[in-house]
């Protein structure tokens, strides 16, 4: 996003190999959401309500994973991100202003990883 904001259309970025398993946990969002739907036990949920429920759940799960993995990595001196000094940062590990991004990203991860129904 920084490249886009700077109008650098090469879209150069940096990441850490440590991010692959962290982002890979996104594959668990669809099964967890399905489990929650079964636990709640509603027979019919309007699509808009399901959208909001899953988006909120995904957002909380992503924030939790980001915070806990960040704490673990920081304790070992390996955390590749630091949001310290940002307005909506919590302990420099998560940014609450990313909530809409994680809401939509979680729904996207669910769609990408959901099993095809026959």
Backbone as a printed PyTorch tensor [residue, N CA C, xyz], in Angstrom:
tensor([[[  0.8190,  -1.1940,   0.0000],
         [  0.0000,   0.0000,   0.0000],
         [  0.8660,   1.2630,   0.0000]],

        [[  2.0140,   1.1920,   0.6560],
         [  2.8740,   2.3810,   0.6800],
         [  3.3060,   2.7630,  -0.7310]],

        [[  3.5780,   1.7720,  -1.5760],
         [  3.9620,   2.0600,  -2.9610],
         [  2.8290,   2.7390,  -3.7070]],

        [[  1.6090,   2.2580,  -3.5270],
         [  0.4560,   2.8630,  -4.1980],
         [  0.2760,   4.3030,  -3.7370]],

        [[  0.3460,   4.5210,  -2.4380],
         [  0.1850,   5.8730,  -1.9080],
         [  1.2760,   6.8170,  -2.4010]],

        [[  2.4700,   6.2710,  -2.6220],
         [  3.5820,   7.0760,  -3.1270],
         [  3.5880,   7.1360,  -4.6560]],

        [[  2.5810,   6.5060,  -5.2760],
         [  2.4510,   6.4500,  -6.7330],
         [  3.6800,   5.7910,  -7.3920]],

        [[  4.2290,   4.8210,  -6.6790],
         [  5.3320,   4.0330,  -7.2210],
         [  4.7300,   2.7460,  -7.7680]],

        [[  4.4770,   2.7030,  -9.0620],
         [  3.7450,   1.6000,  -9.6790],
         [  4.5890,   0.3410,  -9.8580]],

        [[  5.8300,   0.3600,  -9.3810],
         [  6.6160,  -0.8740,  -9.3710],
         [  6.1310,  -1.7980,  -8.2610]],

        [[  5.4320,  -1.2230,  -7.2770],
         [  4.8490,  -1.9570,  -6.1500],
         [  5.8770,  -2.8180,  -5.4230]],

        [[  7.0040,  -2.2270,  -5.1660],
         [  8.0800,  -2.9160,  -4.4600],
         [  7.7450,  -2.9550,  -2.9730]],

        [[  7.9540,  -4.0990,  -2.3760],
         [  7.7010,  -4.2490,  -0.9490],
         [  8.7280,  -5.1740,  -0.3250]],

        [[  8.6690,  -5.2480,   0.9730],
         [  9.5440,  -6.1590,   1.7060],
         [  8.6770,  -6.9900,   2.6250]],

        [[  9.0890,  -8.2110,   2.8380],
         [  8.3920,  -9.0590,   3.7960],
         [  9.4100,  -9.9810,   4.4570]],

        [[  8.9110, -10.8030,   5.3060],
         [  9.7410, -11.7670,   6.0200],
         [  9.1810, -13.1510,   5.7600]],

        [[ 10.0410, -14.1290,   5.6620],
         [  9.5710, -15.5050,   5.4990],
         [  8.7210, -15.9460,   6.6780]],

        [[  8.9090, -15.2830,   7.8180],
         [  8.1000, -15.6050,   8.9970],
         [  6.6190, -15.3110,   8.7650]],

        [[  6.3120, -14.4680,   7.7900],
         [  4.9240, -14.0930,   7.5350],
         [  4.1370, -15.2010,   6.8410]],

        [[  4.8050, -16.0920,   6.1340],
         [  4.0770, -17.1330,   5.3960],
         [  3.2360, -18.0250,   6.3070]],

        [[  3.7820, -18.5690,   7.4020],
         [  2.9010, -19.3750,   8.2620],
         [  1.8450, -18.5360,   8.9750]],

        [[  2.1660, -17.2790,   9.2650],
         [  1.1790, -16.4170,   9.9300],
         [ -0.0030, -16.1680,   8.9970]],

        [[  0.2740, -15.7650,   7.7610],
         [ -0.8150, -15.5630,   6.8050],
         [ -1.4660, -16.8910,   6.4270]],

        [[ -0.7010, -17.9630,   6.4490],
         [ -1.2490, -19.2770,   6.1430],
         [ -2.3450, -19.7060,   7.1080]],

        [[ -2.3140, -19.1560,   8.3190],
         [ -3.3690, -19.4670,   9.2750],
         [ -4.7250, -18.9610,   8.7850]],

        [[ -4.7320, -18.0880,   7.7910],
         [ -5.9880, -17.6180,   7.2090],
         [ -6.8100, -18.7570,   6.6360]],

        [[ -6.1750, -19.8640,   6.3180],
         [ -6.8970, -21.0390,   5.8110],
         [ -7.8090, -21.6390,   6.8730]],

        [[ -7.6090, -21.2840,   8.1210],
         [ -8.4460, -21.8090,   9.2050],
         [ -9.7180, -20.9910,   9.4120]],

        [[ -9.8200, -19.8270,   8.7870],
         [-10.9690, -18.9560,   9.0330],
         [-12.2890, -19.5930,   8.6040]],

        [[-12.3500, -20.1750,   7.4160],
         [-13.6020, -20.7860,   6.9410],
         [-14.0400, -21.9390,   7.8470]],

        [[-13.1450, -22.8750,   8.2060],
         [-13.5940, -23.9510,   9.1070],
         [-14.0510, -23.4350,  10.4750]],

        [[-13.3670, -22.4250,  10.9970],
         [-13.7740, -21.8830,  12.2940],
         [-15.1390, -21.2120,  12.1700]],

        [[-15.3540, -20.4430,  11.1140],
         [-16.6560, -19.7870,  10.9200],
         [-17.7710, -20.8090,  10.7700]],

        [[-17.5120, -21.8890,  10.0470],
         [-18.5040, -22.9450,   9.8780],
         [-18.8220, -23.5970,  11.2190]],

        [[-17.7780, -23.8120,  12.0310],
         [-17.9670, -24.3910,  13.3560],
         [-18.8250, -23.4680,  14.2340]],

        [[-18.5640, -22.1710,  14.1680],
         [-19.3490, -21.2060,  14.9530],
         [-20.7970, -21.2040,  14.4790]],

        [[-21.0140, -21.2450,  13.1650],
         [-22.3810, -21.3020,  12.6380],
         [-23.1210, -22.5210,  13.1810]],

        [[-22.4550, -23.6670,  13.2040],
         [-23.0840, -24.8870,  13.7270],
         [-23.3360, -24.7760,  15.2270]],

        [[-22.4050, -24.1650,  15.9410],
         [-22.5380, -24.0100,  17.3850],
         [-23.7340, -23.1240,  17.7130]],

        [[-23.8760, -22.0270,  16.9570],
         [-25.0170, -21.1350,  17.1780],
         [-26.3110, -21.8620,  16.8310]],

        [[-26.2610, -22.6920,  15.7950],
         [-27.3780, -23.5610,  15.4770],
         [-28.5690, -22.9020,  14.8050]],

        [[-28.3680, -21.8020,  14.1510],
         [-29.4800, -21.1590,  13.4630],
         [-29.7870, -21.9030,  12.1760]],

        [[-31.0600, -22.0770,  11.9050],
         [-31.4700, -22.7900,  10.6930],
         [-31.2530, -21.9100,   9.4700]],

        [[-31.6940, -20.6620,   9.5220],
         [-31.5110, -19.7600,   8.3880],
         [-30.9830, -18.4270,   8.8950]],

        [[-29.9580, -17.9410,   8.2490],
         [-29.3910, -16.6300,   8.5500],
         [-29.3640, -15.8560,   7.2450]],

        [[-29.8880, -14.6450,   7.2820],
         [-29.8620, -13.8220,   6.0750],
         [-28.4150, -13.6310,   5.6270]],

        [[-28.1930, -13.5890,   4.3110],
         [-26.8180, -13.4330,   3.8070],
         [-26.1000, -12.2130,   4.3800]],

        [[-26.7880, -11.1000,   4.5420],
         [-26.1560,  -9.9040,   5.1070],
         [-25.7170, -10.1090,   6.5450]],

        [[-26.5460, -10.8200,   7.3200],
         [-26.1860, -11.1050,   8.7150],
         [-24.9990, -12.0570,   8.7890]],

        [[-24.9950, -13.0630,   7.9080],
         [-23.8640, -14.0070,   7.8560],
         [-22.5770, -13.2630,   7.4820]],

        [[-22.6710, -12.3470,   6.5140],
         [-21.5320, -11.5270,   6.0730],
         [-20.9360, -10.7680,   7.2610]],

        [[-21.8030, -10.1070,   8.0310],
         [-21.3250,  -9.3210,   9.1750],
         [-20.7560, -10.2330,  10.2530]],

        [[-21.4560, -11.3200,  10.5520],
         [-20.9760, -12.2420,  11.5910],
         [-19.6070, -12.8010,  11.2340]],

        [[-19.4730, -13.2970,  10.0210],
         [-18.2030, -13.8890,   9.6140],
         [-17.1010, -12.8290,   9.5310]],

        [[-17.4220, -11.6510,   9.0020],
         [-16.4250, -10.5890,   8.9190],
         [-15.9120, -10.1720,  10.2860]],

        [[-16.8280, -10.0220,  11.2460],
         [-16.4250,  -9.6360,  12.6090],
         [-15.6000, -10.7380,  13.2630]],

        [[-16.0430, -11.9810,  13.1100],
         [-15.2970, -13.1010,  13.6860],
         [-13.9040, -13.1930,  13.0670]],

        [[-13.8370, -13.1040,  11.7490],
         [-12.5400, -13.1600,  11.0660],
         [-11.6250, -12.0430,  11.5310]],

        [[-12.1740, -10.8440,  11.6550],
         [-11.3770,  -9.6910,  12.0830],
         [-10.7890,  -9.9280,  13.4750]],

        [[-11.6040, -10.4170,  14.3930],
         [-11.1180, -10.6830,  15.7580],
         [-10.0560, -11.7800,  15.7450]],

        [[-10.2840, -12.8290,  14.9620],
         [ -9.3030, -13.9160,  14.8860],
         [ -7.9800, -13.4380,  14.2790]],

        [[ -8.0570, -12.6060,  13.2550],
         [ -6.8300, -12.0850,  12.6390],
         [ -6.0830, -11.1810,  13.6130]],

        [[ -6.8090, -10.2900,  14.3000],
         [ -6.1590,  -9.4340,  15.3010],
         [ -5.5040, -10.2890,  16.3910]],

        [[ -6.1960, -11.3280,  16.8410],
         [ -5.6560, -12.1950,  17.8900],
         [ -4.3930, -12.9110,  17.4160]],

        [[ -4.4520, -13.4630,  16.2020],
         [ -3.2780, -14.1580,  15.6540],
         [ -2.1130, -13.1970,  15.4650]],

        [[ -2.4060, -11.9940,  14.9740],
         [ -1.3450, -11.0110,  14.7490],
         [ -0.7140, -10.5870,  16.0760]],

        [[ -1.5470, -10.3640,  17.0850],
         [ -1.0370,  -9.9350,  18.3820],
         [ -0.1980, -11.0320,  19.0320]],

        [[ -0.7510, -12.2490,  19.0860],
         [ -0.0380, -13.3400,  19.7570],
         [  1.2430, -13.7320,  19.0230]],

        [[  1.1780, -13.8110,  17.6970],
         [  2.4030, -14.1530,  16.9590],
         [  3.4150, -13.0180,  17.0780]],

        [[  2.9470, -11.7810,  17.0940],
         [  3.8490, -10.6450,  17.2720],
         [  4.5340, -10.6600,  18.6290]],

        [[  3.7640, -10.9980,  19.6730],
         [  4.3650, -11.0940,  21.0150],
         [  5.4340, -12.1810,  21.0430]],

        [[  5.1080, -13.3320,  20.4540],
         [  6.0410, -14.4600,  20.4410],
         [  7.3060, -14.1000,  19.6700]],

        [[  7.1380, -13.5000,  18.4910],
         [  8.2960, -13.1190,  17.6720],
         [  9.1040, -12.0090,  18.3270]],

        [[  8.4330, -11.0330,  18.9180],
         [  9.1440,  -9.9250,  19.5700],
         [  9.9960, -10.4340,  20.7340]],

        [[  9.4840, -11.3980,  21.4800],
         [ 10.2320, -11.9580,  22.6120],
         [ 11.5290, -12.6200,  22.1470]],

        [[ 11.5740, -13.0000,  20.8730],
         [ 12.7670, -13.6270,  20.3010],
         [ 13.5610, -12.6710,  19.4110]],

        [[ 13.1460, -11.4090,  19.4040],
         [ 13.8390, -10.4000,  18.6010],
         [ 13.6630, -10.5790,  17.1100]],

        [[ 12.5340, -11.1890,  16.6890],
         [ 12.3440, -11.4960,  15.2740],
         [ 11.0790, -10.8790,  14.6750]],

        [[ 10.3800, -10.0190,  15.3740],
         [  9.1080,  -9.4980,  14.8710],
         [  9.3580,  -8.5490,  13.6920]],

        [[  8.8250,  -8.8810,  12.5000],
         [  9.1010,  -8.0530,  11.3270],
         [  8.2520,  -6.7900,  11.2350]],

        [[  7.3080,  -6.5790,  12.1400],
         [  6.5070,  -5.3590,  12.1030],
         [  6.5480,  -4.6720,  13.4540]],

        [[  6.3950,  -3.3730,  13.4160],
         [  6.3520,  -2.5680,  14.6390],
         [  5.4920,  -1.3420,  14.3600]],

        [[  4.3230,  -1.3190,  14.9610],
         [  3.3910,  -0.2110,  14.7680],
         [  3.5030,   0.8320,  15.8720]],

        [[  4.5620,   0.7620,  16.6560],
         [  4.7500,   1.7430,  17.7350],
         [  4.6990,   3.1520,  17.1720]],

        [[  4.0590,   4.0250,  17.9090],
         [  3.9650,   5.4150,  17.4870],
         [  2.8040,   5.6870,  16.5520]],

        [[  2.1170,   4.6630,  16.1110],
         [  0.9340,   4.8490,  15.2700],
         [ -0.2570,   5.1190,  16.1790]],

        [[ -1.1850,   5.8900,  15.6930],
         [ -2.2930,   6.3640,  16.5140],
         [ -3.1260,   5.2200,  17.1230]],

        [[ -3.4940,   4.2310,  16.3630],
         [ -4.3980,   3.1870,  16.8350],
         [ -3.6580,   1.8880,  17.1680]],

        [[ -2.4050,   2.0050,  17.5420],
         [ -1.5860,   0.8290,  17.8190],
         [ -1.8190,   0.3150,  19.2450]],

        [[ -1.7720,  -0.9920,  19.3830],
         [ -1.7990,  -1.6120,  20.7120],
         [ -0.4740,  -2.3380,  20.8800]],

        [[  0.3390,  -1.8050,  21.7790],
         [  1.6650,  -2.3500,  22.0840],
         [  2.5510,  -2.4880,  20.8510]],

        [[  2.2690,  -1.7540,  19.7990],
         [  3.0590,  -1.8100,  18.5810],
         [  2.8550,  -3.0810,  17.7790]],

        [[  1.8940,  -3.9140,  18.2010],
         [  1.7080,  -5.2190,  17.5620],
         [  0.5180,  -5.2720,  16.6120]],

        [[ -0.5350,  -4.5350,  16.9150],
         [ -1.6850,  -4.4670,  16.0150],
         [ -2.1320,  -3.0190,  15.8870]],

        [[ -2.8360,  -2.7400,  14.7950],
         [ -3.3930,  -1.4030,  14.5670],
         [ -4.8960,  -1.5320,  14.3960]],

        [[ -5.6380,  -0.9080,  15.3100],
         [ -7.0870,  -1.0090,  15.2620],
         [ -7.6790,  -0.3450,  14.0190]],

        [[ -6.9600,   0.6000,  13.4300],
         [ -7.4750,   1.2160,  12.2040],
         [ -7.4080,   0.2590,  11.0110]],

        [[ -6.8030,  -0.9100,  11.1980],
         [ -6.8010,  -1.9390,  10.1590],
         [ -8.0620,  -2.8010,  10.2180]],

        [[ -8.9610,  -2.5430,  11.1580],
         [-10.1570,  -3.3730,  11.3350],
         [-10.9380,  -3.5720,  10.0320]],

        [[-11.2490,  -2.5330,   9.2650],
         [-11.9870,  -2.7870,   8.0150],
         [-11.1940,  -3.6610,   7.0400]],

        [[ -9.8860,  -3.4740,   6.9960],
         [ -9.0450,  -4.2950,   6.1250],
         [ -9.1110,  -5.7620,   6.5400]],

        [[ -8.9950,  -6.0460,   7.8320],
         [ -9.0260,  -7.4290,   8.3040],
         [-10.4180,  -8.0270,   8.1570]],

        [[-11.4650,  -7.2180,   8.3060],
         [-12.8380,  -7.6750,   8.0900],
         [-12.9710,  -8.2320,   6.6730]],

        [[-12.5680,  -7.4380,   5.6960],
         [-12.6950,  -7.8460,   4.2940],
         [-11.6870,  -8.9410,   3.9190]],

        [[-10.4770,  -8.8770,   4.4460],
         [ -9.4690,  -9.8920,   4.1610],
         [ -9.9180, -11.2550,   4.6830]],

        [[-10.5060, -11.2760,   5.8690],
         [-11.0080, -12.5290,   6.4170],
         [-12.0680, -13.1490,   5.5270]],

        [[-12.9970, -12.3290,   5.0320],
         [-14.0280, -12.8370,   4.1320],
         [-13.4160, -13.3430,   2.8270]],

        [[-12.4070, -12.6440,   2.3460],
         [-11.7150, -13.0830,   1.1370],
         [-11.0240, -14.4240,   1.3730]],

        [[-10.3090, -14.5570,   2.4980],
         [ -9.6530, -15.8200,   2.8350],
         [-10.6760, -16.9530,   2.9160]],

        [[-11.8430, -16.6780,   3.5000],
         [-12.8840, -17.6970,   3.5890],
         [-13.2940, -18.1690,   2.2000]],

        [[-13.4960, -17.2220,   1.2940],
         [-13.9230, -17.5790,  -0.0620],
         [-12.8430, -18.3710,  -0.7960]],

        [[-11.6050, -17.9810,  -0.6170],
         [-10.5080, -18.6580,  -1.3090],
         [-10.3330, -20.0890,  -0.7890]],

        [[-10.5100, -20.2920,   0.4980],
         [-10.1990, -21.5890,   1.1000],
         [-11.4130, -22.4680,   1.3090]],

        [[-12.6150, -21.9470,   1.0950],
         [-13.8260, -22.7480,   1.3350],
         [-13.9050, -23.8960,   0.3330]],

        [[-14.2970, -25.0450,   0.8100],
         [-14.4390, -26.2180,  -0.0630],
         [-15.6020, -25.9980,  -1.0160]],

        [[-15.4120, -26.4410,  -2.2190],
         [-16.4690, -26.3620,  -3.2230],
         [-17.5670, -27.3610,  -2.8720]],

        [[-18.8130, -26.8870,  -2.9150],
         [-19.9500, -27.7830,  -2.6570],
         [-20.3490, -28.4600,  -3.9310]],

        [[-20.6170, -29.7480,  -3.8480],
         [-21.0030, -30.5120,  -5.0450],
         [-22.4940, -30.5820,  -5.1720]]])
